[in-house]
Amino acid sequence: MAINWKDYSSGEFYDEVMSSAGNARRPAQKLVAQLKSFSEEDIADRKQAADSTIKEMGVSFTVYTEEGNIDRAWPFDIIPRPIAAKQWDIAEAGLKQRLTALNLFINDLYHEQKIIKDGIIPEFVLKQSKNYRKECEGFKPAFGVWAHICGTDLVRADDGEFYVLEDNLRVPSGVSYMLENRAITKRVLPELFEKVDIARVDEYPARLFDTLASLSPRKLKKPVIVVLTPGIFNSAYFEHAFLAQQMGVELVEGSDLVVQDDSVFMKTISGLEQVDVIYRRIDDLFLDPEVFNKESVLGVPGLMRAWRKGNVALANAPGAGVADDKVIYAFVPQVIKYYLDEDPLIPNVETFLCYDDKQREYVLANLDKLVVKPANESGGYGMLVGPHSTKKDRETFAELIKANPRNYIAQPTLKLSTAPTIVGKNELEPRHLDLRPFILQAKDTYVTKGGLTRVAMRKGSLVVNSSQGGGSKDTWIVES
């Protein structure tokens, strides 16, 4: 007996795999035809193969709980998410446009602040930004780029078009799971890779290495690059180790590095070795106890001094998170127009700024219909999903907004697209999802072919973050 596709329906939501007529969309036709040919036993065997592969490869993530840190196997659904290559070409161009404009914006903020002087963005928005670093003022990074690695979250609404939900410019994570999802799917559905023209994603580590190498202050054939991790208890430690291994570079903690003569050195069994580029996976405030958090044991004393002297490159650069602010997000269309004189190729989601009296009044009157987000949180924490909230939740958020209106934005509750997902005992149900492509920028700009598709595994949930119970699918960019 095969899985029942006839009764599958996403209801009022745009489904990425099946059309409203119950037929597969064009990029998904070969996929669905193959899946329909599988019996329930076939599906069960392939799910088991996926679970075994995840355990064998050690693909995991850490969830922080009140009881302590819990290491969990990566939640994975074997049905991929196909996207037409023609539509992806437009999204790719829009992502390049967006990161180019954001880097021009960050560079401007740490120098002349023309965009503030010209009245495009209010000055108080910058002055109250938690991620603006005065210590970075006047610094000129290579190629004028501050955010070298960006993870931009895209969603599809009921019109089937992509919208930008947010930009992640500090220490964006998840790319290792994109790569592992593909490796797992190749094991589970090998026949489909012979039938479907699917864009590759496995070049990412080489592209990341080239991006980092291009930042090296010393023009060596093989600059010394390291990945700086907070350590094994960090939720993204699997990714830190994975990327270091894939690039063939050292994974280090702050205690493995030392600053001498305004340069950074790595401690090795052969003595000190000068480091050229640090791909840092720790937040600004823990980078250097001489400059930021004096209690930090994760960073390296003197690191900011070496960076400002131009003797080591940091990716992403300190201070890049100023553009990670969700209030700044609302201004990105104007940022693109201001620096590039272009209209955005991918639109933002409609956003209400709670510091504005009229917009705040609307938000407070419609908390049951809106999603409210704090300006600088991530991972799905600290937000209110109005339609799924209680009266007490809404009262709490109303007080938070009134107390600090600059710190909150609100957006309509989107009708996020869905895709068929196997749940329970091989049942097929729609689940909401988003997409995080990864963009690299230095001398050149590169966008992954697709990205990390995150799935809200709980029925009806709109929260896709793995820390909040979400799962993942392989993403296919398909020539059709």
C-alpha positions in Angstrom: 0.0 0.0 0.0 1.4 3.4 -1.0 1.0 6.7 0.9 -2.3 8.5 0.1 -1.6 11.5 -2.1 -5.1 11.9 -3.3 -6.4 13.3 -0.1 -3.4 15.6 0.5 -4.5 19.2 0.8 -2.8 22.3 2.2 -6.2 24.1 2.5 -5.9 27.9 2.1 -2.0 27.8 1.9 0.2 27.9 -1.1 1.8 24.4 -1.4 5.3 24.2 -2.9 4.9 20.7 -4.2 1.3 20.2 -5.1 -1.0 22.6 -7.0 -4.5 23.4 -6.0 -5.8 20.9 -8.6 -4.0 18.1 -6.6 -1.3 17.7 -9.3 2.4 18.2 -8.7 3.9 21.5 -9.7 6.3 21.4 -12.6 9.6 21.3 -10.7 8.2 18.5 -8.5 6.6 16.3 -11.1 9.4 13.7 -11.3 9.8 13.7 -7.5 6.1 13.1 -6.8 5.9 10.4 -9.6 8.7 8.5 -7.9 7.2 9.0 -4.4 3.8 7.7 -5.5 5.5 4.5 -6.8 6.8 3.7 -3.3 4.9 1.4 -0.9 4.5 2.2 2.7 7.3 -0.2 3.4 9.6 1.6 0.9 8.9 4.9 2.7 9.5 3.3 6.1 12.8 1.8 4.9 14.0 5.1 3.5 13.0 7.0 6.7 15.0 4.4 8.6 17.9 4.9 6.3 17.8 8.6 6.8 17.7 8.2 10.6 20.6 5.8 10.6 22.6 8.1 8.3 22.0 11.0 10.7 23.2 9.0 13.6 26.2 7.5 11.7 27.3 11.0 10.5 26.7 12.5 14.0 24.4 15.3 12.6 23.1 17.0 15.8 22.2 20.3 17.3 21.9 21.5 20.9 18.8 22.8 22.6 19.2 25.0 25.6 16.6 24.1 28.3 16.1 24.9 32.0 17.3 21.4 32.8 20.5 21.9 30.8 21.8 21.5 27.3 20.3 18.6 25.3 22.1 17.2 22.2 19.5 16.0 19.7 19.7 14.2 16.4 18.9 16.5 13.4 15.1 16.3 12.6 14.8 15.5 8.9 12.0 14.9 6.5 12.8 12.8 3.4 10.5 14.6 0.9 12.7 17.4 -0.7 11.4 20.9 -1.5 11.8 21.7 -5.2 12.1 25.2 -6.6 12.2 26.1 -10.3 15.6 27.4 -11.4 14.1 30.3 -13.3 12.4 31.6 -10.1 15.6 31.0 -8.1 17.7 33.1 -10.6 15.6 36.1 -9.6 15.9 35.3 -5.9 19.7 34.9 -6.3 20.0 38.3 -8.0 17.9 39.8 -5.2 20.1 38.4 -2.5 23.3 39.7 -4.1 21.6 43.1 -4.4 20.6 43.1 -0.8 23.9 42.1 0.7 25.8 44.6 -1.5 23.5 47.4 -0.3 23.8 46.3 3.3 27.6 46.3 3.2 27.6 49.8 1.7 25.2 50.8 4.5 27.4 49.3 7.3 30.5 50.9 5.8 28.7 54.3 5.7 27.6 54.0 9.3 31.2 53.6 10.5 32.4 56.5 8.5 30.4 59.5 7.2 26.9 58.3 8.1 25.5 60.0 5.0 22.3 58.0 5.1 21.6 59.4 8.6 22.5 63.0 7.5 20.2 62.7 4.4 17.3 61.7 6.6 16.7 58.2 5.2 17.1 56.6 8.6 16.4 58.4 11.9 19.5 59.1 14.0 18.0 57.7 17.2 17.5 54.3 15.5 21.3 54.1 15.2 22.1 55.6 18.6 19.8 53.0 20.3 21.2 50.1 18.3 22.5 47.3 20.5 24.9 46.2 17.8 26.6 49.4 16.8 30.2 49.3 17.9 32.0 52.7 18.4 35.2 50.7 18.5 34.8 50.0 14.7 34.5 53.6 13.6 36.9 54.6 10.9 38.0 51.1 10.1 38.3 50.1 6.4 37.9 46.4 5.9 39.1 44.7 2.7 36.8 45.4 -0.3 34.7 47.6 2.0 32.9 44.4 3.1 31.8 43.9 6.8 29.3 41.1 6.5 31.1 38.3 4.5 28.7 35.5 5.4 25.0 36.3 5.5 22.0 34.0 6.0 18.8 35.7 4.7 15.5 34.1 5.6 13.0 33.9 2.8 9.4 32.9 3.0 6.8 32.3 0.3 3.3 33.8 0.9 0.0 32.8 -0.7 1.0 34.4 -4.0 3.8 31.9 -4.4 6.5 34.7 -4.4 9.5 35.0 -2.2 9.7 37.7 0.6 12.6 38.5 2.9 11.7 37.8 6.5 15.0 38.9 8.1 18.8 39.2 7.5 21.3 37.4 9.7 24.6 39.2 9.5 26.4 38.4 12.8 27.2 34.7 13.0 24.6 33.1 10.8 24.3 29.3 11.2 22.8 26.4 9.4 24.8 25.9 6.3 26.3 22.6 7.4 22.8 21.2 7.7 22.1 22.3 4.2 25.1 20.2 3.1 24.2 17.3 5.3 20.6 17.3 4.1 21.9 16.8 0.5 24.2 14.0 1.6 21.4 12.2 3.4 18.9 12.6 0.5 21.4 11.2 -2.0 21.5 8.0 0.2 17.8 7.9 0.6 16.5 8.8 -2.9 19.5 8.0 -5.1 17.4 7.2 -8.2 16.0 10.7 -8.3 19.4 12.2 -8.8 19.6 10.3 -12.1 16.2 11.6 -13.2 16.1 15.2 -12.1 18.5 18.0 -12.9 19.3 19.3 -9.4 21.8 22.1 -8.8 24.8 21.2 -6.6 25.4 22.7 -3.2 28.6 20.8 -2.3 30.9 23.6 -3.6 30.1 25.8 -0.6 33.1 24.9 1.6 35.5 25.7 -1.2 33.7 29.0 -1.9 33.8 29.9 1.8 37.5 29.1 1.9 38.2 31.3 -1.1 36.2 34.1 0.4 38.1 33.9 3.6 41.5 33.6 1.9 40.8 36.7 -0.2 40.7 38.7 3.1 44.2 37.8 4.2 46.4 40.8 5.0 49.5 38.7 4.0 49.4 37.8 0.3 50.4 34.2 0.7 49.6 31.2 -1.6 48.0 29.5 1.4 47.0 32.0 4.2 46.5 30.6 7.7 42.7 30.4 8.3 41.0 29.3 11.5 37.4 28.8 12.7 37.0 30.3 16.2 34.4 28.5 18.2 33.0 29.1 21.7 33.5 25.4 22.4 31.6 22.1 22.5 28.7 23.4 24.5 27.6 25.9 21.8 24.4 24.9 20.0 26.2 25.2 16.6 29.4 23.4 17.6 28.6 20.6 15.1 28.7 23.2 12.3 31.9 24.8 13.5 33.7 21.5 13.5 32.1 20.4 10.2 33.1 23.6 8.3 36.7 23.5 9.7 37.0 19.9 8.6 35.5 20.6 5.1 37.8 23.6 4.5 40.9 21.8 5.9 41.6 24.5 8.5 42.1 24.5 12.2 39.2 24.7 14.7 40.3 26.8 17.6 39.0 28.2 20.9 40.1 31.6 22.3 42.7 29.9 24.5 44.4 28.5 21.4 45.3 32.0 20.2 47.5 34.8 21.5 48.2 38.3 20.3 51.9 39.4 20.1 53.2 42.5 18.4 49.7 43.4 17.3 49.4 40.1 15.3 47.5 36.9 16.1 49.3 33.6 16.6 48.0 30.1 17.0 49.6 27.8 19.6 50.9 24.6 17.9 53.2 21.8 19.0 55.8 23.4 16.8 55.5 26.8 18.4 53.5 29.9 17.4 52.1 30.2 13.9 50.7 33.5 12.6 47.0 33.6 11.8 45.8 35.6 8.8 42.0 35.1 8.8 39.6 34.2 11.6 36.1 32.9 10.8 34.7 33.8 14.1 31.6 32.1 15.4 31.3 34.0 18.7 29.5 37.3 19.2 31.2 40.7 19.2 30.9 41.2 23.0 33.0 38.0 23.7 35.7 38.6 21.1 38.2 40.6 23.1 38.1 41.1 26.9 40.3 44.2 26.6 37.6 46.0 24.6 34.2 44.4 25.2 33.1 42.0 28.0 36.0 41.9 30.5 34.7 38.6 31.9 34.9 36.8 28.6 37.1 33.7 28.4 35.9 32.9 24.9 37.8 35.5 23.0 41.4 36.7 22.6 42.9 39.6 24.6 44.2 42.2 22.0 42.3 40.7 19.1 40.5 44.0 18.2 43.9 45.8 18.3 45.4 43.3 15.8 42.3 43.7 13.6 42.3 47.5 13.6 46.1 47.4 12.8 45.2 45.3 9.7 47.3 42.3 10.8 44.4 39.9 10.9 41.0 39.7 9.1 37.8 38.8 11.0 34.8 37.4 9.2 32.2 38.6 9.9 33.8 41.9 10.9 32.9 43.2 14.4 30.0 45.7 14.1 28.4 44.0 11.1 25.4 43.2 13.4 24.3 46.8 13.3 22.4 45.8 10.1 21.0 42.7 11.7 18.6 44.8 13.7 15.0 44.1 12.8 14.2 47.8 12.9 16.9 48.4 10.3 15.3 45.5 8.3 12.3 47.7 7.8 14.5 50.3 6.0 16.3 47.9 3.7 14.2 48.8 0.6 15.2 52.5 1.1 18.8 51.4 1.8 18.9 49.6 -1.6 17.4 52.6 -3.3 19.8 55.0 -1.6 23.1 53.2 -2.3 22.3 51.4 -5.6 19.5 53.5 -7.1 17.6 50.3 -7.7 14.2 48.8 -6.5 14.5 45.7 -4.4 14.3 42.5 -6.4 12.9 40.6 -3.4 10.3 42.6 -1.3 10.3 42.9 2.5 7.3 41.6 4.5 5.1 44.6 5.6 6.6 45.8 8.9 5.2 48.1 11.6 7.7 50.1 13.7 6.5 50.4 17.3 8.5 53.6 17.9 6.1 55.4 15.6 3.1 56.5 17.5 0.5 55.7 14.8 2.0 52.4 13.9 2.4 51.4 17.6 -1.3 52.3 18.2 -2.2 49.9 15.3 0.0 47.2 16.7 -1.4 47.4 20.2 -5.0 47.2 18.8 -4.2 44.2 16.7 -1.9 42.0 18.7 -4.1 39.0 18.1 -3.4 39.2 14.4 0.3 40.1 14.3 3.7 38.6 14.9 5.7 40.8 17.2 9.5 40.5 17.3 12.2 42.0 19.4 14.8 43.9 17.4 17.9 41.8 18.2 16.8 38.3 19.3 17.3 35.2 17.1 16.3 31.6 17.1 12.6 32.3 17.4 13.0 33.5 21.0 11.1 36.4 22.6 8.4 36.7 19.9 4.6 36.7 20.0 2.6 34.9 17.3 -0.7 36.7 17.8 -3.2 34.1 16.5 -1.6 31.4 18.6 -1.2 33.6 21.8 -3.2 33.8 25.0 -4.8 37.0 26.4 -2.1 37.0 29.1 0.7 36.8 26.4 -0.8 39.8 24.6 -1.0 41.8 27.8 2.6 41.0 28.6 3.8 42.1 25.1 1.7 45.3 25.2 3.6 46.3 28.3 6.9 45.4 26.8 6.2 47.5 23.7 5.0 50.5 25.7 8.1 50.3 27.9 10.6 50.1 25.0 8.9 50.8 21.6 12.2 51.1 19.7 12.9 47.4 20.5 9.9 45.9 18.8 8.5 45.5 15.3 5.3 43.8 14.2 4.4 42.0 10.9 1.2 40.5 9.6 0.8 36.8 10.3 1.8 35.4 7.0 0.1 32.5 5.2 3.4 30.7 5.0 3.7 28.2 2.2 3.6 24.5 3.0 5.1 21.3 1.6 4.1 17.6 2.1 5.8 16.1 5.1 5.7 12.6 6.5 4.4 12.5 10.0 3.3 9.9 12.5 2.9 6.4 10.9 3.8 7.4 7.4 1.0 10.0 7.0 1.3 12.9 4.6 0.4 16.3 6.0 1.3 19.9 5.0 3.8 21.7 7.2 4.9 25.4 7.0 8.4 26.2 6.0 11.0 28.9 5.2 14.3 29.0 3.5 17.7 30.3 4.5 20.1 30.8 1.6 23.7 31.7 2.4 25.5 34.6 0.6 29.2 35.1 0.6 30.8 38.4 -0.2 34.4 39.7 -0.4 35.9 40.6 -3.8 33.1 38.5 -5.4 29.6 37.5 -4.3 28.2 34.0 -4.3 24.8 32.6 -3.4 24.1 29.0 -2.5 21.8 27.1 -5.0 18.9 27.0 -2.6 19.7 26.9 1.1 18.5 25.4 4.4 14.7 24.7 4.3 13.4 24.7 7.8 10.1 23.0 8.6 7.6 23.6 11.4 7.1 20.0 12.4 4.2 20.8 14.7 0.8 20.9 12.9 -0.3 24.5 12.3 2.9 26.0 13.8 4.6 28.9 12.0 7.9 28.6 14.1 10.5 26.7 12.0 13.6 27.1 14.2 15.2 23.8 15.3 15.5 25.2 18.8 11.7 25.5 18.8 10.9 22.0 17.5 11.4 22.6 13.8 12.9 20.2 11.3 14.4 20.3 7.8 14.3 19.2 4.2 16.7 19.1 1.3 16.2 22.0 -1.1 16.3 21.3 -4.8 16.8 24.0 -7.5 15.4 22.2 -10.5 15.8 22.8 -14.2 12.3 22.1 -15.5 
